[in-house]
Amino acid sequence: MSNRPIYLDCHATTPVDERVLVAMLPYFIEKFGNPASINHVYGWEAEAAVKQTREILAAAINATPEEIVFTSGATEANNLAVKGIAEAYFQKGQHIITVATEHKAVLDPCEYLKSLGFEITILPVQQDGLIDLNELATACRPETILVSVMTANNEIGVLQPLADIGQICRDRNIIFHTDAAQAIGKIPLDVQAMNIDLMSLTAHKVYGPKGIGALYVRRRNPRVQLAPQQHGGGHERGMRSGTLYTPQIVGFGKAVELALAEQAAETARLTQLRESLWLQLSQLEGIHLNGHPTQRLAGNLNISVAGVDGAALSLGLQPVMAVSSGSACSSAVTAPSYVLTALGNSEQLAYASVRFGIGRFNTAEEIDIVAKCAIATIQSLRKQKSLV
Ligand SMILES: *Cc1c(COP(=O)(O)O)cnc(C)c1O
């Protein structure tokens, strides 16, 4: 284990916290009942556990437990939100607004709806990765049924101005969906104060298990209609059929509970680690920070590096750290990510990029090792390049 690279890819996934695993274990063998079984204790205890997670998730975002619909993750929640709204409201209008830097789990369902005749407006972002609120307001039309803007970006970590977006949508009677896969447990979220109608969540980015997520669906002021995308036994008030995955749901609840309890302290700690990493890396020439400098997730640092090949940098870092890297290079093997492309700085697109995703189990010592290794690798690659 100790010889494995330092894990700094927490936007891709996170390990399950041991406290989460301990909470899950009884629900595999002992308390294995189907939460839908209403005639015996096996069903009751499973249902009680599911209810508890519903309450934890609802409290985390200031919703009610009845507004939580369990899904297999944020991909499914996004699909259910986007396609479910399109199908339920197509008679009101067939126009949807989203953003160029959204996750593919929002962009691809929108692309699919386009093939069915819906009109999709994809808003650009500014150089800092944030949307222009005036542009959003201008894009809204009487036939707009949905605005989908993510809470926190999975590549550059930027936090979109949710409350302002929510107000723009509410004023125009447009449903507002946000993909909060990267945000749940990490920043304060309030669906009432922010006028959010639908919110996608997932457990595995916040030290919970993979394969479980949820969609918050507003039930009052206004009541949101949603066409189910999976039909079956009518679970989750008909919005998502299928036997609930009790152990994963228990883990999801425990993960969010822990993240909320530790949020303030952890945000401060991660901010310090990120600042330390940036301070060291930015000593080098030709290092550019991608995304808004402060309006971002505490654990995210995304940089572009001038004068090195993306694939070579990735290869050089691999033995020491597990990061997401690559992006453009002269060899044209890897294309720049569409998120970085959307930032519109054409010069940086020629650079290599690295996304550091710092998390709960990273230490200050690890960050120093990573900084030193990254600096040495970049310097060595630049030297080699200047020799050819
Ligand atoms: C990880 C992620 C998803 C996909 O979530 P899954 O639970 O893995 O399906 C969607 N959106 C964002 C922003 C993500 O970071």
The ligand as an ORCA input file, in Angstrom:
! r2SCAN-3c Opt
* xyz 0 1
  C     -19.248     12.297    -10.586
  C     -20.212     13.267    -11.183
  C     -21.387     12.836    -11.808
  C     -21.716     11.370    -11.979
  O     -22.089     10.818    -10.766
  P     -22.244      9.215    -10.610
  O     -22.838      9.081     -9.252
  O     -20.865      8.670    -10.719
  O     -23.152      8.754    -11.685
  C     -22.248     13.778    -12.289
  N     -21.989     15.091    -12.174
  C     -20.873     15.541    -11.592
  C     -20.635     17.000    -11.478
  C     -19.944     14.647    -11.079
  O     -18.841     15.106    -10.516
*
